[in-house]
Amino acid sequence: MRRILAVIGLLPLVVCAVEVSAADRLPSSTELTVTSGGVERKLILRAQPMGTPQPLVLIFHGGGGSAQFMAQRASAFADLLLSRGYAVAFMNGSFRRDSQNLRTWNGGHCCAYAMTAKIDEGDYIDQAIATIAAQTPVDRSRIFLMGHSNGGMVTYRSPTTLQTKVRGIVVISSAMFADQPAIPQGISAFLIHTRDDDNVAFDASFAPKQKRAWNAPPLPFPETEARMAEMLGCGSPKEQKVTDSVTRRDHACAKGTELTVIVSTRGGHAWPKSIPGFSLEETILTFLDHQR
């Protein structure tokens, strides 16, 4: 299992400090139980005690993590989302017996237990949204999926299988595969990958060690961007140099949606990332705010 974790890429997360006033901080998180496929899985919900519907961001941890692991390490980013009126749910992958804090997602061709057991992630996500909506009002026109690494793989593949309509997806340091299902138009997407990612390589070089957790090679990131642009009905991108190490490409897409792509020479595989002169969290938040 230790070797698999090294493959899937749970590196220590670097949390960017975000100043949030004490008045904006929320009470403790709520743990909810979701039943899918006859199996109970937990999720961790953070939401303002409001009577009006809130947009919802579902966050999917990397392979070998858990909802609790991600909630602890991404708490500053969650605070930022909460301060802007979003509800945040940290989702939980599946695990073998005796390894409940080492969870994976079925990303089609990765990773490990969830892949081989063919876990129905779409049903879990639909049931989770229903459970959250019973706890707090949800703006169903603004539901977002956000995933890192193995969690990004399920973020890529889920919109096709969900009963719930998704407004946008955010995929961080992850992989798309050649048999990627078509993503319905009307969904916006934000993708980021770094050229120094030593776990999910930018050019899709497929190290032998990865074969322990994957059963197919990923697409190179430039091909992933091209596939997304085609599926979402996007035009040619407008490119800008944000910093010496960060390039941004913005595509206008069908039905008033957009595809935002960030490529950085630095930042590695971890999330949240530390990229000099660039705040990924603020950039993601701006993207989410724009999806109205």
Backbone hydrogen bonds in HBPLUS format (Angstrom, degrees):
<---DONOR---> <-ACCEPTOR-->    atom                        ^
c    i                          cat <-CA-CA->   ^        H-A-AA   ^      H-
h    n   atom  resd res      DA  || num        DHA   H-A  angle D-A-AA Bond
n    s   type  num  typ     dist DA aas  dist angle  dist       angle   num
A0005-LEU N   A0001-MET O   2.94 MM   4  6.26 158.0  1.99 155.3 160.7     1
A0006-ALA N   A0002-ARG O   3.16 MM   4  6.44 150.3  2.25 142.1 149.5     2
A0007-VAL N   A0003-ARG O   3.12 MM   4  6.42 141.6  2.28 141.7 152.0     3
A0007-VAL N   A0004-ILE O   2.96 MM   3  5.00 123.1  2.30  95.6 110.8     4
A0008-ILE N   A0004-ILE O   2.86 MM   4  6.16 165.6  1.88 162.1 164.4     5
A0009-GLY N   A0005-LEU O   3.08 MM   4  6.16 154.1  2.15 145.1 150.9     6
A0011-LEU N   A0009-GLY O   3.08 MM   2  5.67 121.0  2.44 106.1  90.0     7
A0024-ASP N   A0021-SER O   2.94 MM   3  5.32 138.9  2.11 107.0 118.6     8
A0025-ARG N   A0022-ALA O   3.20 MM   3  5.26 147.6  2.31  99.7 109.0     9
A0030-THR N   A0045-LEU O   2.89 MM  15  5.11 171.3  1.90 153.7 156.7    10
A0045-LEU N   A0030-THR O   2.75 MM  15  5.11 174.6  1.75 161.7 161.0    11
A0032-LEU N   A0043-LEU O   2.91 MM  11  5.38 160.7  1.95 152.2 158.4    12
A0043-LEU N   A0032-LEU O   2.91 MM  11  5.38 135.7  2.11 149.5 157.2    13
A0034-VAL N   A0041-ARG O   2.72 MM   7  5.23 165.3  1.74 159.5 164.9    14
A0041-ARG N   A0034-VAL O   2.74 MM   7  5.23 160.5  1.78 155.5 162.4    15
A0036-SER N   A0039-VAL O   2.94 MM   3  5.43 165.4  1.96 153.2 151.9    16
A0039-VAL N   A0036-SER O   3.09 MM   3  5.43 164.2  2.12 111.9 116.9    17
A0044-ILE N   A0090-PHE O   3.02 MM  46  5.05 162.7  2.05 141.7 146.8    18
A0090-PHE N   A0044-ILE O   2.78 MM  46  5.05 162.5  1.81 151.4 154.2    19
A0046-ARG N   A0088-VAL O   2.79 MM  42  5.19 161.2  1.82 162.0 167.1    20
A0088-VAL N   A0046-ARG O   2.81 MM  42  5.19 172.1  1.81 162.3 164.4    21
A0050-MET N   A0048-GLN O   2.80 MM   2  5.49 127.9  2.07 112.2  95.8    22
A0054-GLN N   A0137-PRO O   3.10 MM  83  6.23 158.0  2.15 121.3 122.6    23
A0139-ASP N   A0054-GLN O   2.78 MM  85  4.97 170.9  1.78 118.8 119.7    24
A0087-ALA N   A0055-PRO O   2.84 MM  32  6.15 169.8  1.85 166.2 169.3    25
A0056-LEU N   A0142-ARG O   3.09 MM  86  6.56 148.5  2.20 147.8 157.5    26
A0144-PHE N   A0056-LEU O   2.84 MM  88  6.18 162.0  1.87 164.3 170.2    27
A0057-VAL N   A0087-ALA O   2.91 MM  30  6.27 159.6  1.95 156.0 161.8    28
A0089-ALA N   A0057-VAL O   2.92 MM  32  6.27 163.9  1.95 160.2 161.4    29
A0058-LEU N   A0144-PHE O   2.90 MM  86  6.16 171.9  1.90 157.4 158.7    30
A0146-MET N   A0058-LEU O   2.81 MM  88  5.97 150.2  1.90 173.7 174.7    31
A0059-ILE N   A0089-ALA O   2.78 MM  30  6.06 170.1  1.79 168.1 170.5    32
A0091-MET N   A0059-ILE O   2.90 MM  32  5.89 172.2  1.91 162.2 164.9    33
A0060-PHE N   A0146-MET O   2.78 MM  86  6.16 156.9  1.84 155.9 163.0    34
A0148-HIS N   A0060-PHE O   3.24 MM  88  6.49 159.9  2.28 168.3 167.8    35
A0065-GLY N   A0062-GLY O   3.14 MM   3  5.71 146.0  2.26 142.1 140.9    36
A0064-GLY N   A0103-ARG O   2.57 MM  39  4.68 148.6  1.66 143.0 150.2    37
A0103-ARG N   A0065-GLY O   2.96 MM  38  5.38 162.8  1.99 147.9 151.2    38
A0070-MET N   A0066-SER O   3.04 MM   4  6.27 166.2  2.06 153.4 156.0    39
A0071-ALA N   A0067-ALA O   2.84 MM   4  5.97 160.5  1.88 151.6 157.9    40
A0072-GLN N   A0068-GLN O   3.04 MM   4  6.14 156.6  2.09 149.7 154.4    41
A0073-ARG N   A0069-PHE O   3.27 MM   4  6.45 159.0  2.32 143.9 149.2    42
A0074-ALA N   A0070-MET O   2.82 MM   4  5.73 142.6  1.96 151.8 160.0    43
A0078-ALA N   A0074-ALA O   3.00 MM   4  6.27 157.9  2.05 151.5 158.4    44
A0079-ASP N   A0075-SER O   2.86 MM   4  6.10 153.1  1.93 145.9 153.1    45
A0080-LEU N   A0076-ALA O   3.09 MM   4  6.39 151.4  2.17 142.6 149.6    46
A0081-LEU N   A0077-PHE O   3.03 MM   4  6.40 158.7  2.08 151.2 156.1    47
A0082-LEU N   A0078-ALA O   2.82 MM   4  6.05 165.4  1.84 157.0 161.4    48
A0083-SER N   A0079-ASP O   2.88 MM   4  6.03 153.0  1.95 148.3 155.3    49
A0084-ARG N   A0081-LEU O   3.02 MM   3  5.26 143.8  2.15 102.5 113.5    50
A0086-TYR N   A0081-LEU O   3.10 MM   5  5.37 165.4  2.12 140.9 137.4    51
A0085-GLY N   A0082-LEU O   3.02 MM   3  5.13 164.6  2.05 110.7 112.1    52
A0094-SER N   A0104-THR O   2.89 MM  10  5.52 157.3  1.94 161.7 155.7    53
A0104-THR N   A0094-SER O   2.94 MM  10  5.52 153.2  2.01 150.4 155.3    54
A0099-SER N   A0096-ARG O   3.16 MM   3  5.64 141.6  2.31 142.9 137.8    55
A0102-LEU N   A0099-SER O   2.93 MM   3  5.35 163.5  1.95 122.9 124.8    56
A0107-GLY N   A0110-CYS O   2.54 MM   3  5.07 146.5  1.64 142.6 155.0    57
A0215-ASN N   A0109-HIS O   2.99 MM 106  5.24 148.8  2.09 135.6 140.8    58
A0112-ALA N   A0213-ALA O   3.16 MM 101  4.68 157.4  2.22 124.6 131.5    59
A0116-THR N   A0112-ALA O   3.04 MM   4  6.29 170.4  2.05 163.5 166.1    60
A0117-ALA N   A0113-TYR O   2.85 MM   4  5.91 155.7  1.91 157.8 164.6    61
A0119-ILE N   A0114-ALA O   3.17 MM   5  5.43 168.2  2.18 154.1 157.7    62
A0118-LYS N   A0115-MET O   3.09 MM   3  5.07 152.0  2.17 100.6 109.3    63
A0124-TYR N   A0120-ASP O   3.42 MM   4  6.75 161.7  2.46 143.5 148.3    64
A0125-ILE N   A0121-GLU O   2.92 MM   4  6.19 162.0  1.95 156.4 160.7    65
A0126-ASP N   A0122-GLY O   2.97 MM   4  6.21 166.2  1.99 151.5 155.1    66
A0127-GLN N   A0123-ASP O   2.88 MM   4  6.04 167.7  1.89 155.6 159.2    67
A0128-ALA N   A0124-TYR O   2.81 MM   4  5.94 149.1  1.90 145.3 154.8    68
A0129-ILE N   A0125-ILE O   2.96 MM   4  6.21 160.2  2.00 153.8 157.7    69
A0130-ALA N   A0126-ASP O   3.11 MM   4  6.38 161.1  2.15 148.7 153.6    70
A0131-THR N   A0127-GLN O   2.94 MM   4  6.15 154.6  2.00 145.2 152.4    71
A0132-ILE N   A0128-ALA O   2.85 MM   4  6.10 160.2  1.89 154.5 159.7    72
A0133-ALA N   A0129-ILE O   2.88 MM   4  6.04 161.7  1.92 150.3 155.5    73
A0134-ALA N   A0130-ALA O   3.15 MM   4  6.36 133.5  2.37 137.5 148.4    74
A0134-ALA N   A0131-THR O   3.27 MM   3  5.24 133.7  2.50  93.4 105.4    75
A0135-GLN N   A0132-ILE O   2.84 MM   3  5.07 144.6  1.96 105.3 116.9    76
A0136-THR N   A0132-ILE O   2.90 MM   4  6.20 153.5  1.97 159.9 168.1    77
A0142-ARG N   A0139-ASP O   3.00 MM   3  5.66 166.4  2.02 121.4 125.3    78
A0167-ARG N   A0143-ILE O   2.80 MM  24  5.45 156.1  1.86 150.7 158.9    79
A0145-LEU N   A0168-GLY O   3.14 MM  23  6.63 154.8  2.20 149.3 154.9    80
A0170-VAL N   A0145-LEU O   2.78 MM  25  6.23 146.7  1.89 152.8 162.5    81
A0147-GLY N   A0170-VAL O   2.94 MM  23  6.43 155.2  2.00 164.4 168.7    82
A0172-ILE N   A0147-GLY O   2.96 MM  25  6.20 164.3  1.98 164.6 167.3    83
A0151-GLY N   A0148-HIS O   2.78 MM   3  4.81 133.4  1.99 146.0 133.1    84
A0149-SER N   A0172-ILE O   3.04 MM  23  6.43 158.7  2.08 167.9 172.4    85
A0152-GLY N   A0149-SER O   2.83 MM   3  5.04 131.2  2.07 102.6 116.9    86
A0153-MET N   A0149-SER O   3.18 MM   4  6.67 139.5  2.36 146.2 157.6    87
A0153-MET N   A0150-ASN O   3.17 MM   3  5.12 126.6  2.47  92.5 105.9    88
A0154-VAL N   A0150-ASN O   3.42 MM   4  6.84 153.9  2.49 147.0 151.1    89
A0155-THR N   A0151-GLY O   3.15 MM   4  6.31 139.8  2.32 131.5 142.9    90
A0156-TYR N   A0152-GLY O   2.90 MM   4  6.21 149.2  2.00 147.6 154.2    91
A0157-ARG N   A0153-MET O   3.19 MM   4  6.44 156.8  2.24 144.6 150.1    92
A0158-SER N   A0154-VAL O   2.96 MM   4  5.73 142.0  2.11 144.6 151.3    93
A0161-THR N   A0158-SER O   2.86 MM   3  5.41 133.6  2.07 120.4 132.8    94
A0162-LEU N   A0158-SER O   3.17 MM   4  6.16 136.3  2.37 161.1 170.8    95
A0188-SER N   A0167-ARG O   3.14 MM  21  6.51 167.6  2.16 143.9 142.3    96
A0169-ILE N   A0188-SER O   2.95 MM  19  6.46 145.8  2.06 145.5 155.2    97
A0190-PHE N   A0169-ILE O   2.90 MM  21  6.28 144.7  2.03 147.9 159.3    98
A0171-VAL N   A0190-PHE O   2.85 MM  19  6.28 162.9  1.88 166.2 171.6    99
A0192-ILE N   A0171-VAL O   3.09 MM  21  6.55 147.3  2.20 162.6 170.6   100
A0173-SER N   A0192-ILE O   3.00 MM  19  6.16 163.8  2.03 155.1 160.3   101
A0219-LEU N   A0176-MET O   2.81 MM  43  5.77 159.4  1.85 171.9 170.1   102
A0180-GLN N   A0177-PHE O   3.04 MM   3  5.46 140.0  2.21 127.5 124.8   103
A0189-ALA N   A0258-GLU O   2.95 MM  69  6.47 156.2  2.01 153.7 161.5   104
A0260-THR N   A0189-ALA O   2.87 MM  71  6.32 160.9  1.91 157.5 161.8   105
A0191-LEU N   A0260-THR O   2.86 MM  69  6.31 161.1  1.89 161.8 167.8   106
A0262-ILE N   A0191-LEU O   2.81 MM  71  6.21 160.7  1.85 156.3 163.0   107
A0193-HIS N   A0262-ILE O   3.13 MM  69  6.62 150.9  2.22 158.6 165.7   108
A0264-SER N   A0193-HIS O   3.25 MM  71  6.63 156.8  2.31 142.6 149.1   109
A0197-ASP N   A0194-THR O   3.36 MM   3  5.51 158.7  2.41 110.4 109.6   110
A0195-ARG N   A0264-SER O   2.78 MM  69  6.27 155.2  1.84 157.2 165.9   111
A0204-ALA N   A0201-ALA O   2.99 MM   3  4.90 160.0  2.04 104.2 109.7   112
A0221-PHE N   A0202-PHE O   2.93 MM  19  5.48 171.9  1.94 160.9 163.6   113
A0210-GLN N   A0207-ALA O   2.95 MM   3  5.65 146.1  2.06 121.6 130.1   114
A0211-LYS N   A0208-PRO O   3.06 MM   3  5.59 151.5  2.14 114.4 122.3   115
A0212-ARG N   A0209-LYS O   3.32 MM   3  6.07 169.9  2.33 117.2 120.3   116
A0213-ALA N   A0210-GLN O   2.97 MM   3  5.72 154.9  2.04 121.7 127.9   117
A0214-TRP N   A0210-GLN O   2.95 MM   4  5.97 148.1  2.05 152.5 161.6   118
A0223-GLU N   A0220-PRO O   3.03 MM   3  5.40 124.0  2.36 107.3 121.3   119
A0224-THR N   A0220-PRO O   3.01 MM   4  6.37 148.6  2.11 149.5 159.5   120
A0224-THR N   A0221-PHE O   3.00 MM   3  4.83 116.1  2.42  94.0 110.6   121
A0225-GLU N   A0221-PHE O   2.95 MM   4  6.28 159.1  2.00 160.1 164.2   122
A0226-ALA N   A0222-PRO O   3.09 MM   4  6.34 157.5  2.14 140.5 146.5   123
A0227-ARG N   A0223-GLU O   2.86 MM   4  6.09 159.1  1.90 150.7 156.0   124
A0228-MET N   A0224-THR O   2.95 MM   4  6.18 163.8  1.98 153.4 157.6   125
A0229-ALA N   A0225-GLU O   2.93 MM   4  6.16 162.5  1.96 152.4 157.2   126
A0230-GLU N   A0226-ALA O   3.02 MM   4  6.23 154.0  2.09 146.5 153.2   127
A0231-MET N   A0227-ARG O   2.91 MM   4  6.16 167.1  1.92 156.3 159.5   128
A0232-LEU N   A0228-MET O   2.93 MM   4  6.02 161.4  1.96 155.2 159.8   129
A0234-CYS N   A0229-ALA O   2.86 MM   5  4.88 177.1  1.86 155.1 154.8   130
A0233-GLY N   A0230-GLU O   3.28 MM   3  5.22 155.5  2.34  99.3 106.5   131
A0254-ALA N   A0232-LEU O   3.17 MM  22  6.24 148.8  2.27 145.4 154.8   132
A0254-ALA N   A0233-GLY O   3.03 MM  21  4.97 117.5  2.44 102.6 119.2   133
A0235-GLY N   A0252-ALA O   2.88 MM  17  5.77 156.1  1.93 159.8 163.9   134
A0238-LYS N   A0250-ASP O   2.89 MM  12  5.22 156.0  1.95 137.8 142.6   135
A0250-ASP N   A0238-LYS O   2.97 MM  12  5.22 162.6  2.00 141.3 145.2   136
A0240-GLN N   A0248-ARG O   2.86 MM   8  5.37 157.5  1.91 156.5 163.1   137
A0248-ARG N   A0240-GLN O   2.89 MM   8  5.37 173.4  1.90 165.9 168.1   138
A0242-VAL N   A0246-VAL O   2.89 MM   4  5.38 137.4  2.07 141.0 152.6   139
A0243-THR N   A0246-VAL O   3.33 MM   3  5.00 163.9  2.35 129.2 132.4   140
A0265-THR N   A0245-SER O   2.87 MM  20  5.23 150.5  1.96 142.7 152.6   141
A0247-THR N   A0263-VAL O   2.83 MM  16  5.28 167.1  1.85 159.1 163.5   142
A0263-VAL N   A0247-THR O   2.93 MM  16  5.28 166.6  1.95 156.7 160.7   143
A0249-ARG N   A0261-VAL O   2.85 MM  12  5.10 158.0  1.89 149.6 156.2   144
A0261-VAL N   A0249-ARG O   2.87 MM  12  5.10 160.3  1.91 152.3 158.1   145
A0251-HIS N   A0259-LEU O   2.80 MM   8  4.96 168.3  1.82 153.6 157.2   146
A0259-LEU N   A0251-HIS O   3.01 MM   8  4.96 159.4  2.06 139.4 144.0   147
A0253-CYS N   A0257-THR O   2.91 MM   4  5.01 164.2  1.94 139.8 135.4   148
A0257-THR N   A0254-ALA O   3.22 MM   3  5.87 157.4  2.28 116.3 122.0   149
A0278-PHE N   A0275-ILE O   3.04 MM   3  5.54 150.7  2.13 148.4 144.2   150
A0283-THR N   A0279-SER O   3.13 MM   4  6.28 154.2  2.20 142.5 150.1   151
A0284-ILE N   A0280-LEU O   2.86 MM   4  6.10 155.5  1.92 153.1 159.4   152
A0285-LEU N   A0281-GLU O   2.95 MM   4  6.18 161.8  1.99 148.9 154.1   153
A0286-THR N   A0282-GLU O   2.97 MM   4  6.20 157.2  2.02 146.4 152.0   154
A0287-PHE N   A0283-THR O   3.09 MM   4  6.31 155.4  2.15 143.1 149.6   155
A0288-LEU N   A0284-ILE O   2.90 MM   4  6.25 162.5  1.93 157.0 161.1   156
A0289-ASP N   A0285-LEU O   2.87 MM   4  6.09 164.2  1.89 154.6 159.0   157
A0290-HIS N   A0286-THR O   3.10 MM   4  6.25 138.0  2.28 139.5 149.9   158
A0290-HIS N   A0287-PHE O   3.13 MM   3  5.23 129.8  2.39  97.3 110.6   159
A0291-GLN N   A0288-LEU O   3.06 MM   3  5.41 154.7  2.13 109.3 117.0   160
